[in-house]
């Protein structure tokens, strides 16, 4: 069977990373954790689980951080997992099968089933939420500040969605809105760097369409109350992204009493 390196980026995940590490222990030949200088016991917990821990500042660049992780891997295959994700037994069995076959012409995309407040989010575009996670090490790198792209020369295959990762994207509402602020800023910067701009039409129209699509077209209403709440908040997420783009590069000048007429 081919050997597998597990790659994890982490920062202050002491409450959650132990369960993540436990979920991959049966398939890992090595576990590599890139720790963004955690101030809690994240690094110590990882070391107790036998992980190799490297401390490196993220500085808002997820692509660079993940590429650094790939470069530390000593095995022929890598599996990328986040501290807020858990491997299921079904996915574990599928990964072992792929490693036995050891065909390095392919990269594999894995479905994720997200949970929030104990409820699976099966609609509204949340599932199957395919992400590229299992692939040969050689020739792989990652680019992008937000919604990073895993770059490789292999043909991608989607594993059956019954073999999924469990994903806990938000610990609570405070965590949700923390990500809300960070991701809308990074998304606006990405659009700005690509030469895009925003208008009042974008600020009005895009949020309406985004919320309508999530709740009605993608069936968010089937997830009940949490489906409604997340669709409604997706309206504000999209608005915040375009408002930040609209004002990106502009100075918020504070008018003093001397400037006033």
C-alpha positions in Angstrom: 0.0 0.0 0.0 1.3 3.5 -0.9 2.1 5.7 2.1 0.1 8.8 3.0 0.9 12.2 4.5 -1.9 14.0 6.3 -1.7 17.8 6.0 -3.4 20.1 8.5 -3.3 23.9 8.9 -4.2 25.0 12.5 -4.4 28.0 14.8 -5.8 27.8 18.4 -7.8 24.6 17.7 -7.1 22.9 21.1 -10.8 22.0 21.6 -11.3 20.4 18.2 -8.0 19.2 16.6 -7.8 16.0 18.8 -10.9 14.6 17.2 -9.6 15.4 13.8 -6.3 13.7 14.5 -8.1 10.6 15.9 -10.2 10.3 12.7 -7.2 10.0 10.4 -4.9 7.9 12.6 -5.8 4.6 10.8 -4.7 5.9 7.3 -1.8 8.2 8.2 1.8 7.2 7.8 2.7 10.7 8.9 0.7 13.7 10.1 2.1 17.2 9.3 0.6 20.2 11.1 1.4 23.8 10.1 0.7 25.8 13.2 0.1 29.5 12.9 1.8 30.3 16.2 -1.2 29.1 18.4 -1.4 30.6 21.8 -3.2 27.6 23.3 -2.3 23.9 23.5 -2.8 23.1 19.8 0.8 22.3 19.1 1.2 20.2 22.2 -1.9 18.2 21.4 -0.7 17.5 17.9 2.7 16.4 19.1 1.0 14.0 21.6 -0.8 12.5 18.6 2.6 11.9 16.9 2.3 14.8 14.4 5.2 16.7 13.0 4.5 20.3 13.9 5.9 23.3 12.0 5.2 26.8 13.2 4.8 29.3 10.4 2.8 32.5 10.1 -0.2 32.3 7.8 -0.3 36.1 7.1 -3.7 35.7 5.3 -2.1 33.6 2.5 -3.7 30.1 2.7 -2.2 29.1 -0.7 1.3 29.7 0.5 0.7 28.0 3.8 -0.7 24.9 2.2 2.1 24.7 -0.4 4.5 24.8 2.5 2.7 21.9 4.1 2.9 19.9 0.8 6.6 20.6 0.6 7.1 19.0 4.1 5.4 15.7 3.1 7.7 12.7 2.7 5.0 10.3 1.4 3.9 9.7 -2.2 0.3 10.7 -1.4 -1.2 13.6 0.6 -4.6 14.0 2.2 -5.5 17.6 3.2 -7.9 18.0 6.1 -8.9 20.9 8.3 -9.1 20.9 12.0 -12.9 21.3 11.9 -13.3 18.2 9.7 -13.6 14.5 10.5 -12.9 11.5 8.4 -15.8 9.0 8.2 -15.3 5.2 8.3 -16.7 5.0 4.7 -14.2 7.5 3.4 -11.4 5.8 5.3 -12.1 2.5 3.6 -12.2 4.3 0.2 -8.9 6.0 0.7 -7.2 2.7 1.7 -8.5 1.2 -1.5 -7.1 4.0 -3.6 -3.7 3.8 -1.8 -3.6 0.0 -2.5 -4.1 0.7 -6.2 -1.6 3.6 -6.1 -2.5 5.0 -9.5 -0.8 8.4 -9.6 -2.7 9.6 -12.6 -5.6 10.7 -10.5 -6.6 13.2 -7.8 -9.7 12.7 -5.8 -12.4 15.2 -4.7 -14.3 14.4 -1.5 -17.8 15.5 -0.5 -18.3 17.4 2.8 -21.4 17.3 5.0 -21.5 20.4 7.2 -23.1 20.5 10.6 -24.2 23.7 12.5 -25.9 23.6 15.8 -26.1 19.9 15.6 -28.0 19.9 12.3 -26.7 18.6 8.9 -26.9 21.1 6.1 -27.9 19.0 3.2 -29.4 21.7 1.0 -28.9 25.3 0.0 -25.7 24.4 -1.9 -24.0 23.1 1.3 -23.8 19.5 0.2 -22.1 17.7 -1.4 -19.6 20.6 -1.5 -16.8 18.7 -3.3 -13.2 19.6 -2.5 -9.9 18.2 -3.8 -8.2 16.5 -0.9 -6.5 13.2 -1.9 -3.7 13.3 -4.5 -0.1 12.5 -5.3 2.4 14.7 -3.6 4.8 15.3 -6.5 3.5 18.2 -8.8 1.0 19.6 -6.3 0.9 23.1 -5.0 -1.7 25.6 -3.8 -2.4 29.2 -4.8 -4.9 31.8 -3.7 -5.6 33.9 -0.6 -9.2 32.9 -0.1 -11.0 29.9 -1.7 -7.6 28.6 -2.6 -7.0 26.4 -5.6 -5.1 23.1 -5.4 -3.0 23.0 -8.6 -1.8 19.7 -10.0 -1.5 17.8 -13.4 -3.8 14.9 -12.5 -7.3 13.9 -13.7 -9.8 14.7 -11.0 -12.4 12.1 -9.8 -15.3 12.7 -7.5 -15.7 10.0 -4.9 -19.3 8.9 -4.2 -21.0 11.4 -1.9 -21.8 8.7 0.6 -18.1 8.7 1.4 -17.8 12.2 2.9 -16.0 14.3 5.4 -17.9 15.7 8.3 -17.4 19.4 8.5 -18.0 21.8 11.4 -17.5 25.2 9.8 -18.7 27.4 12.7 -18.4 26.9 16.5 -21.0 29.5 17.3 -22.5 32.7 15.9 -19.5 34.7 17.1 -17.2 32.4 15.0 -19.6 32.7 12.1 -19.5 36.5 12.0 -15.7 36.4 12.5 -15.3 34.3 9.4 -18.0 36.5 7.7 -15.8 39.6 8.2 -12.5 38.0 7.2 -13.8 36.2 4.1 -15.8 39.1 2.7 -12.7 41.3 3.0 -10.5 38.7 1.3 -13.1 38.1 -1.4 -13.3 41.8 -2.1 -9.5 42.0 -2.3 -9.4 39.1 -4.7 -11.9 40.8 -7.0 -10.1 44.1 -6.8 -6.8 42.5 -7.6 -8.4 40.9 -10.6 -9.4 44.3 -11.9 -13.1 44.2 -10.9 -15.1 47.0 -9.5 -18.6 47.3 -8.0 -21.5 49.6 -8.5 -24.7 50.3 -6.6 -26.4 47.8 -8.9 -23.9 45.1 -7.7 -24.6 46.0 -4.1 -28.3 45.7 -4.6 -28.8 42.9 -7.1 -26.1 40.3 -6.3 -27.3 39.8 -2.6 -30.9 39.4 -3.7 -30.0 36.8 -6.3 -27.5 35.0 -3.9 -30.1 34.6 -1.1 -32.9 33.6 -3.6 -30.7 31.0 -5.2 -29.6 29.5 -1.8 -33.1 29.4 -0.2 -35.3 28.5 -3.2 -33.3 27.2 -6.1 -30.9 25.1 -4.0 -33.5 24.1 -1.5 -32.3 25.8 1.6 -35.9 25.9 2.9 -35.7 22.1 3.3 -33.2 22.6 6.2 -35.8 24.4 8.2 -35.1 27.3 10.5 -31.3 27.2 10.1 -31.7 27.0 6.3 -33.7 30.3 6.4 -31.2 32.0 8.8 -28.2 31.0 6.7 -29.8 32.0 3.4 -30.8 35.4 4.9 -27.2 35.9 6.3 -25.9 35.0 2.8 -27.7 38.0 1.5 -25.7 40.2 3.9 -22.5 38.3 3.2 -22.8 39.0 -0.5 -23.7 42.6 0.1 -20.7 43.1 2.4 -18.4 41.6 -0.2 -19.6 44.0 -2.9 -19.7 47.0 -0.5 -16.1 46.3 0.5 -15.1 46.1 -3.2 -16.9 49.3 -3.9 -14.8 51.1 -1.3 -11.6 49.1 -1.8 -8.6 51.4 -2.2 -10.5 54.5 -1.0 -9.5 56.4 2.1 -11.9 56.8 5.0 -10.8 60.4 5.7 -11.9 61.9 9.0 -12.9 65.5 8.8 -11.6 67.6 11.6 -13.2 70.8 13.0 -10.6 72.8 11.1 -11.7 71.2 7.8 -15.4 72.0 8.4 -16.8 75.2 7.0 
